[in-house]
Amino acid sequence: MRSNLSEAEENFKDGVKDGIPIALGYLAVSFAFGIQAVKAGLSVFQATLISLSNVTSAGQFAGISVIAAAGAYLEMAGVQFVINLRYMLMSAALSQKIDPKLPTYKRLGIAFGVTDEIFGVSITRPGVLAPAFSAGVIITSVLGWVLGTFLGAFSGEILPVRLISALGVALYGMFIAIVVPPSKDDRNIAVAALLAVIASTVFTYAPVLKYISSGTRIIIVTVLVSVIAAILFPTTENTEERPDNEKGLEHD
């Protein structure tokens, strides 16, 4: 019994250790989210609660856009479904590393913390994925995400408007940091990103398309570019053998 407890503690410490860099990255990104949430009319509590219950950067930023545009619930559901669809695939992959006898409540806890970065460190951990490790990395990472949101939202209520606008640029910096590095190594990613930019521009300025709400535009552009990219650059079996692709998940 004692040895099992020591092993669980060791796995939890490993999880915390791997979660610290993720938490620091989340702190910066969620700070920008907190600012954007307040600008969209949400309170500090509402913004913090969203981060605590969602833990999805792209989904939350898209959700704020829908809220700011007074979008419908159905529109919000569609946006979240499309943007977060990848987590279903990640969860399916992680299920292969989990003990089949693991209780449902522990599985639900691991599922709650399936993000791109947490998935990256979890899927590459050798052997069976220990619940204690998942608890350590998820708790640490989520704390960084929620704390950053709270600080950003609180700052958004007390800082001058000009400074808030300047800090809002961090959002665009985040997207650049996500897209540019992998685009340098993979031409397919670069083309897909370019297609997304072109499609977004068309839907923003085209005579008829510009009247489509922002939330619906996100859904259409995401699905359209994904389909085009899948047709132009179909995934082959050799892709699974490339470790660089797995590492790239940590930057998504």
C-alpha positions as CSV (number, residue, x, y, z in Angstrom):
1,M,0.0,0.0,0.0
2,R,2.8,2.3,0.9
3,S,4.6,1.7,-2.4
4,N,1.5,2.4,-4.4
5,L,1.0,5.7,-2.6
6,S,4.7,6.6,-3.3
7,E,4.2,5.8,-7.0
8,A,1.1,7.9,-7.2
9,E,2.9,10.8,-5.5
10,E,5.8,10.5,-7.9
11,N,3.5,10.5,-10.9
12,F,1.7,13.6,-9.5
13,K,5.0,15.4,-9.1
14,D,5.9,14.5,-12.7
15,G,2.6,15.9,-13.8
16,V,3.1,19.1,-12.0
17,K,6.6,19.5,-13.4
18,D,5.4,19.0,-16.9
19,G,2.4,21.3,-16.3
20,I,4.5,24.3,-15.1
21,P,5.7,25.3,-18.6
22,I,2.1,24.9,-19.9
23,A,0.7,27.0,-17.1
24,L,3.2,29.8,-17.8
25,G,2.2,29.8,-21.5
26,Y,-1.5,29.7,-20.6
27,L,-1.0,32.6,-18.2
28,A,0.0,34.9,-21.0
29,V,-2.7,33.7,-23.5
30,S,-5.5,33.7,-21.0
31,F,-4.5,37.2,-19.8
32,A,-5.4,38.4,-23.3
33,F,-8.6,36.4,-23.2
34,G,-9.6,38.1,-19.9
35,I,-9.1,41.5,-21.5
36,Q,-11.1,40.6,-24.5
37,A,-13.9,39.2,-22.3
38,V,-14.2,42.4,-20.4
39,K,-14.2,44.4,-23.6
40,A,-17.1,42.2,-24.8
41,G,-19.1,43.2,-21.7
42,L,-18.5,40.3,-19.4
43,S,-17.6,40.7,-15.7
44,V,-14.5,39.4,-14.0
45,F,-16.4,36.5,-12.5
46,Q,-18.0,35.6,-15.7
47,A,-14.8,35.6,-17.6
48,T,-13.0,33.5,-14.9
49,L,-15.9,31.0,-14.8
50,I,-15.7,30.6,-18.6
51,S,-12.0,29.7,-18.4
52,L,-12.6,27.4,-15.4
53,S,-15.4,25.5,-17.1
54,N,-14.0,25.4,-20.7
55,V,-10.2,25.5,-20.8
56,T,-10.1,25.9,-24.6
57,S,-8.3,28.9,-26.0
58,A,-9.6,29.0,-29.5
59,G,-13.1,28.0,-28.4
60,Q,-13.2,30.7,-25.8
61,F,-11.9,33.5,-28.1
62,A,-14.4,32.4,-30.7
63,G,-17.2,32.3,-28.1
64,I,-16.4,35.9,-27.0
65,S,-16.8,37.0,-30.7
66,V,-20.2,35.4,-30.8
67,I,-21.2,37.0,-27.5
68,A,-20.0,40.4,-28.6
69,A,-22.0,40.0,-31.8
70,A,-25.1,38.9,-29.9
71,G,-25.1,35.6,-31.7
72,A,-27.8,32.9,-31.2
73,Y,-27.3,29.9,-28.9
74,L,-27.4,27.6,-31.9
75,E,-24.6,29.6,-33.5
76,M,-22.5,29.4,-30.4
77,A,-23.0,25.6,-30.2
78,G,-22.0,25.2,-33.9
79,V,-18.8,27.3,-33.4
80,Q,-17.8,25.3,-30.3
81,F,-18.5,22.0,-31.9
82,V,-16.4,22.7,-35.0
83,I,-13.5,24.3,-33.2
84,N,-13.3,21.7,-30.4
85,L,-13.9,18.7,-32.6
86,R,-10.2,17.8,-32.5
87,Y,-10.5,17.0,-28.8
88,M,-12.7,14.0,-29.7
89,L,-9.8,12.6,-31.7
90,M,-7.3,13.4,-28.9
91,S,-9.5,11.7,-26.4
92,A,-9.8,8.6,-28.5
93,A,-6.0,8.4,-28.7
94,L,-5.6,8.9,-25.0
95,S,-8.1,6.2,-24.3
96,Q,-5.6,3.7,-25.7
97,K,-3.1,4.7,-22.9
98,I,-5.6,4.4,-20.0
99,D,-6.1,1.4,-17.9
100,P,-9.3,-0.3,-19.0
101,K,-10.3,-0.8,-15.4
102,L,-10.0,3.0,-14.6
103,P,-13.2,4.2,-12.9
104,T,-15.5,6.5,-14.9
105,Y,-15.1,9.5,-12.6
106,K,-11.3,9.5,-13.2
107,R,-11.8,9.1,-16.9
108,L,-14.1,12.2,-16.8
109,G,-11.4,14.1,-14.9
110,I,-8.8,13.3,-17.6
111,A,-11.3,14.2,-20.4
112,F,-11.9,17.6,-18.8
113,G,-8.2,18.4,-19.2
114,V,-7.8,17.3,-22.8
115,T,-6.1,20.4,-24.4
116,D,-3.6,20.5,-27.2
117,E,-0.6,21.0,-24.8
118,I,-1.8,18.5,-22.2
119,F,-2.5,16.0,-24.8
120,G,1.1,16.5,-26.1
121,V,2.8,15.7,-22.8
122,S,0.3,12.9,-22.0
123,I,0.5,11.0,-25.3
124,T,4.3,11.0,-25.3
125,R,4.6,9.6,-21.7
126,P,5.7,6.0,-21.9
127,G,3.5,3.2,-20.7
128,V,0.0,3.4,-19.2
129,L,-1.1,6.9,-18.4
130,A,-1.4,7.2,-14.6
131,P,-4.4,9.2,-13.3
132,A,-2.1,10.9,-10.8
133,F,0.1,12.2,-13.6
134,S,-2.9,13.5,-15.4
135,A,-4.2,15.2,-12.2
136,G,-0.8,16.9,-11.7
137,V,-0.5,18.3,-15.2
138,I,-4.2,19.3,-15.5
139,I,-4.5,21.0,-12.1
140,T,-1.3,23.0,-12.7
141,S,-2.2,24.0,-16.3
142,V,-5.8,24.9,-15.5
143,L,-4.6,27.1,-12.5
144,G,-2.4,29.0,-14.9
145,W,-5.2,29.4,-17.4
146,V,-7.8,30.6,-14.8
147,L,-5.3,32.9,-13.0
148,G,-4.3,34.5,-16.2
149,T,-8.0,35.1,-17.2
150,F,-8.7,36.6,-13.8
151,L,-5.7,39.0,-13.9
152,G,-6.5,40.0,-17.5
153,A,-10.2,40.6,-16.8
154,F,-9.4,42.5,-13.6
155,S,-6.8,44.6,-15.4
156,G,-9.4,45.3,-18.1
157,E,-11.7,46.9,-15.6
158,I,-9.1,49.2,-14.1
159,L,-6.5,50.0,-16.8
160,P,-6.9,52.9,-19.3
161,V,-8.6,52.1,-22.6
162,R,-5.5,52.8,-24.6
163,L,-3.4,50.4,-22.6
164,I,-6.1,47.7,-22.9
165,S,-6.1,48.1,-26.6
166,A,-2.4,47.7,-26.7
167,L,-2.5,44.6,-24.6
168,G,-5.2,43.2,-26.9
169,V,-2.5,42.8,-29.5
170,A,-1.2,39.8,-27.5
171,L,-4.1,37.8,-29.0
172,Y,-2.8,38.3,-32.5
173,G,0.7,37.5,-31.3
174,M,-0.6,34.2,-29.9
175,F,-2.0,33.2,-33.3
176,I,1.2,34.2,-35.1
177,A,3.2,32.1,-32.6
178,I,1.0,29.1,-33.2
179,V,0.9,29.3,-37.0
180,V,4.3,30.6,-38.1
181,P,6.7,28.0,-36.6
182,P,5.0,24.9,-38.0
183,S,4.4,26.7,-41.3
184,K,8.1,27.0,-41.7
185,D,8.6,23.2,-41.4
186,D,5.4,22.1,-43.3
187,R,4.3,23.6,-46.6
188,N,0.9,22.1,-46.2
189,I,0.2,24.0,-43.0
190,A,1.5,27.2,-44.6
191,V,-1.0,26.8,-47.5
192,A,-3.9,25.9,-45.2
193,A,-3.2,29.0,-43.1
194,L,-3.0,31.2,-46.2
195,L,-6.3,29.7,-47.4
196,A,-7.9,30.6,-44.1
197,V,-6.7,34.2,-44.3
198,I,-8.0,34.5,-47.9
199,A,-11.4,32.9,-47.0
200,S,-11.8,35.1,-43.9
201,T,-11.0,38.2,-45.9
202,V,-13.5,37.3,-48.6
203,F,-16.2,36.7,-46.0
204,T,-15.4,40.0,-44.3
205,Y,-15.5,42.3,-47.3
206,A,-17.5,40.5,-50.0
207,P,-20.8,42.3,-50.8
208,V,-23.2,39.5,-49.7
209,L,-21.0,37.4,-47.5
210,K,-20.0,40.3,-45.2
211,Y,-23.6,40.3,-43.8
212,I,-23.1,36.8,-42.4
213,S,-22.6,36.9,-38.6
214,S,-19.1,36.4,-37.3
215,G,-19.9,33.2,-35.5
216,T,-21.4,31.6,-38.7
217,R,-18.4,32.9,-40.7
218,I,-16.0,31.1,-38.3
219,I,-17.9,27.8,-38.9
220,I,-18.1,28.2,-42.6
221,V,-14.4,29.2,-43.0
222,T,-13.2,26.4,-40.7
223,V,-15.1,23.7,-42.4
224,L,-14.3,25.0,-45.9
225,V,-10.6,25.3,-45.4
226,S,-10.5,21.9,-43.6
227,V,-12.2,20.2,-46.5
228,I,-9.9,21.9,-49.1
229,A,-6.8,21.1,-47.1
230,A,-7.9,17.4,-46.7
231,I,-8.4,17.1,-50.4
232,L,-5.1,18.8,-51.4
233,F,-3.0,17.3,-48.7
234,P,-4.4,13.9,-47.7
235,T,-2.8,12.3,-44.7
236,T,-0.7,9.2,-45.4
237,E,0.3,6.3,-43.1
238,N,3.9,7.7,-43.1
239,T,2.6,10.7,-41.2
240,E,2.3,8.7,-38.0
241,E,6.0,7.9,-38.1
242,R,7.0,11.5,-38.0
243,P,7.8,12.6,-34.4
244,D,7.9,16.2,-35.5
245,N,4.1,16.1,-36.1
246,E,3.5,14.9,-32.6
247,K,5.7,17.5,-31.1
248,G,3.9,20.1,-33.1
249,L,0.8,19.4,-31.1
250,E,2.3,21.2,-28.2
251,H,2.3,24.4,-30.1
252,D,-1.3,24.2,-31.3
